[in-house]
Amino acid sequence: MTATEGTRPSEVREFAARSVGGGLALLGGLLGVVAGAAVIVVGANASTVAVQVSLILLGILLTLLSIVAMSGLNTVAPGEARVVQLFGRYRGTIRADGLRWVNPLTSREKISTRVRNHETAVLKVNDAYGNPIELAAVVVWRVADTARAVFEVDDFTEFVETQTEAAVRHIAIEYPYDSHDEAGLSLRGNAEEITEKLAVELATRVEAAGVHIIESRFTHLAYAPEIASAMLQRQQAGAVVAARKQIVEGAVGMVELALTRLAEEDIVDLDAERKASMVSNLMVVLCGDRAAQPVINTGTLYQ
């Protein structure tokens, strides 16, 4: 194998094509056509046949050359560019809007540089925990390098759409829908961080096409229908546990405050057993789901 075999050819990069203002070129072409027509008329009225033939041929040639020269005129609208090729070689890109003139032997391909967006279909994938989920995303992008968009990939629009779907699927399997670990990232709980990672991965994937990713966002995120009800029950159970935990923490604080105030105000002297009974009663009242029923104690704890 030689040193050049198996190596990738150098990538094409955009550069400005050589062009001039189209106004002067258009004026010159029209003057050439008028001059050619005038020469033909003069030749038709010449006195000798030889002069007639020479002038008519010269007029026709001048007219044809002027028409060919005017074929190099291009109208470039804002948000558009023209990729110029000469005999298969890239000769630059015209980005200046207005009427421009380039070599008439070149071919010019129109490329839109406006901002575009692509929204994926709802994709069904498994998250990091293996749970089936549904998600979709929208990507805002534009062509930044017209040369790479034309020459490095077959169809840059289809390329962006395919890579977007691949990136969304990859992000979905890297992170869970809901994280059981508070320090871990999840698709639902850390949307901003996940979309930033999606944008970075997309930018890497579409770099070969000369595309710039402006923004990417998830537009749909949900559990698959077959497990949605079970996951809803798990979320509800988690919410109940969290609420109970907060209630217990609040009740312990209230009991501690009550015992402290009783001791500071010297309202009643409680031994260890009476404190335990008071704590038990307060915890039942504060943590119970139902209203407490008053009980009148006519005896003592020891009878």
N, C-alpha and C positions, 0 to 999 in steps of 0.2 A: 504494500500500500504506500502510495506517495504521500508527501506531507500535506498536499492539498485535498486529498480524497477524504470524504466524510466530514469536512468542515462546512459550516453554514456560511453562505455568501453574506457579504456585508449588508447591513440593513440600510434601506433608503431613508433619508431624512429630508424634510421639507426645506426648500430654499426659494427665494423670490425669483420668478422668471423675468427675463429681459423683455420689457414691453415699453411702449411709448403711448402718449396720449392719442386717443382715437380720433379726435377732432381734426388734427392736421392730416392724419392718414386718410380720413374720409374725404377731406377737401382735395388732397392730392389725387386720389383715385377718381373722383368726379371730374377734375380738370383733365386727367388722362383720357377718360372716356370722351369728353367733349373734344379734346385735341385730336383723338383718333377719328372721330366722326368728321371733323373738319378736314383732316387730311384725305379721307375717303372722298369727300365732296370735291375737293380741289383736284384730286386725281381723276375723278370722273369727267371733269371739264378740261383736262389737259389736251394739248394739241396732238401729241404723238401717242401711239399705242404703248410703247415701251415705258414712257413716263406715267401713263395711266395705270399700267399694271404695277409698277414699282410703288407709286403712292397709295394705291388701294391696298396692296399687301402690307405696306408700312402702317397704314391706318388701322387695318384689322389687327395686326400684331400689337399695336399700341393699345387698342381697346381691350384686347384679351388680357394683356399684362396688367392693365389697370383693374380689370374685374378680378383677376387672380389676387392681386395685391389687396383689394378690399375684402377678400374672403378671410384675411387675417384679423378683421375687426371682431371684437367680442364685447358684449354687454354684460357686465358683472354687477349684480344687484347686491345690496347690503345683506350680510349673512350668507353669502355664497363665495365660492372660490372656483378657479379653473385650473385643473392639473394639465400641464402642457407636456406632450411627448413629441419627439422628432425621431421617426424611423425606429420606434420601439424604445428609445432612451428617454428617461425622465429629464426634462429641461427646466423644471421649476413650477411654481404655483403663482397664479395671479390672485391676489386678495384685494387689491385696490378696486373699489367700486367705481362704476362709470363705464365709459367707452374706452377700451384699450386695444392696442394693435400689437400683434406678435407675428412671427414668421408664418406666412400663409401655408407653408408645407407641414406645419405641425398639426397634431390633433389635440383638441381641448375637451376634457371631461369635466362636467359640472358636478361639484360636491357642495352639499349644504353644510354650513358651519353653525347653523342655528342650534339652540338648545332643544333637546328632545327628551322624551320620557318614555319608559317602557315599564309596563306593569305585568308581572308574571301571572300565570294562572294559579289557582289554589293548588298547592302541592301537598301531597300526603307523604310524610316521611316519619321516621322514628327518631325521637330525641336521644340524648345521651343515656337515659335510663331505659331505652327501648320502648317507650310509650308512643303509640301512633298519634301524630299531631297533624294539623292542617295549617299551612301558612302561605302567605303571598307577600310580595314586595314590589315597590315601585322604585325605579332608578332614573335619575335625571342626569343626562350626559350630553356631550357635544364632541365633534371631531376637532382635535387640537393639532394633529399632524396629518395633512391631507395625503402626503406621499405614502406614509405607512398605511393609511386607511385603504388606499387603492392598490398598492403593490405587495403589502405584507400578508394580507388575508384575502380570501376569495370574495366574501360579501361581509363588509364590516357591520352592517345592521344585524344580519343574522348571527354574526359572531358575538356581538354584544348580548343579544337575547339568549343565546345558548350559554354563554359564560355566566350571565346573571342567574339563570336557573341552577347551574352547577354550584355557584357560590352560595346561594340560598340553601340548597340541600346540604352543603358541607357545614355551614354554620349551624344548621338545625341539629345535625348529629353530634356536634361538638359540645352543645350545651343542653341542659334539661329544660323542660317547660317551666317547672317549679323546682327550686333547689332546696333539698332538705338541710343543707349546710348553710348557715347564715353568711359565711364568708365567701361562698361560691356564687358564680354568676348564673342567672337563669334568663330564659327568653322573655318571660312575663315580668319578672321583677327588675331587670336591668336592661330595659329597652334601649336606652341611650348608649350604653357601653357596647351592646351587641351590634347596634346599627353602625357604630363607628368601626368596629371590627369588620363588618360586612363591607363597608365602603373601602377599607384598606385592601381587603382580599379582592374585591372587584377591580380596583385600580391596578393591582398586580396582574390580574388575569387578562385585562383588555389593553394592557400597555402595548402589546405587539401591534395592535390595530390603530395606534395613535389616538386613542379615545381618552378623554378626561372625564372622570366621574365627579359630578357636582354634588349630588346628594343621593342617599338611599334610605328608604324607610320601609318597615313592615306595615302592610295595610290589612293583613288578616292573620290572626294567631288564635288557635283554639285546639282543644283536644278533638280527636276523631270521634264521630258519633257513637261508635261501638263502646267507647270507654268514658264518654263524657259524663254520664250519670254517676259512675263509680268514682271518678275523680272529683265530682262535685260533692259527694258525700265525704270524701277524705278532706277536702278543703273546709267543709262545714265542721267536721270533727276537730280539725286543727284550730279553727276559730273558737270553738267551744272551750277547748283546752287552754288556749291563750287567755280567754276571758276569765275562766276559773282561776288561772294562775294570778291574774291581776287582782281578782276579788280577794283571794287568800292573802296576798301581800298587803292589801289595804286593811284587811281585818286584823292581821297580826299587828300592824302599826297602831290601829285604834285600841286594841286590847292593851298594848304596851303603854299607850298614853293614859288609858284609864287607870291602870295600876299605879303608874307614876304619880298622877294627880291625887289619887286616894292616899298615897303615902305622904306626899308633900303637904296636903291639907289636914292630915291626921284625922280623917273623917271616921275611919274604922280600922281596927287592927286585925289584919288577916294573917292566919297561919298558912303553912304550905298547902294543907288540904283544902282550905277555903279558897285560896288563890287558884288552885287547880280546878275547883268546881266553877269558879267565876269565869275563868278562861274558857272552860268547856261550854258554858252557857252562852257566853258572848260569841264564840266562834260559830255555834249552831245558829244563833240569831243572824249574825252578819253574813254567813256563807249559805244559808238556806234559801231555797227557791220560794218558799211559802212564808206568809206572815207568822210571826211567833205568837203562841198562845200563852197569856200570862198564867203563872202558877203561884198561889199564895202558900208559903211554907210556914206552918204554925209551930213547927218543932225546930230541931237543930239537925245538923248534918250527922250527929253522933247518935241519934235516936231513930 
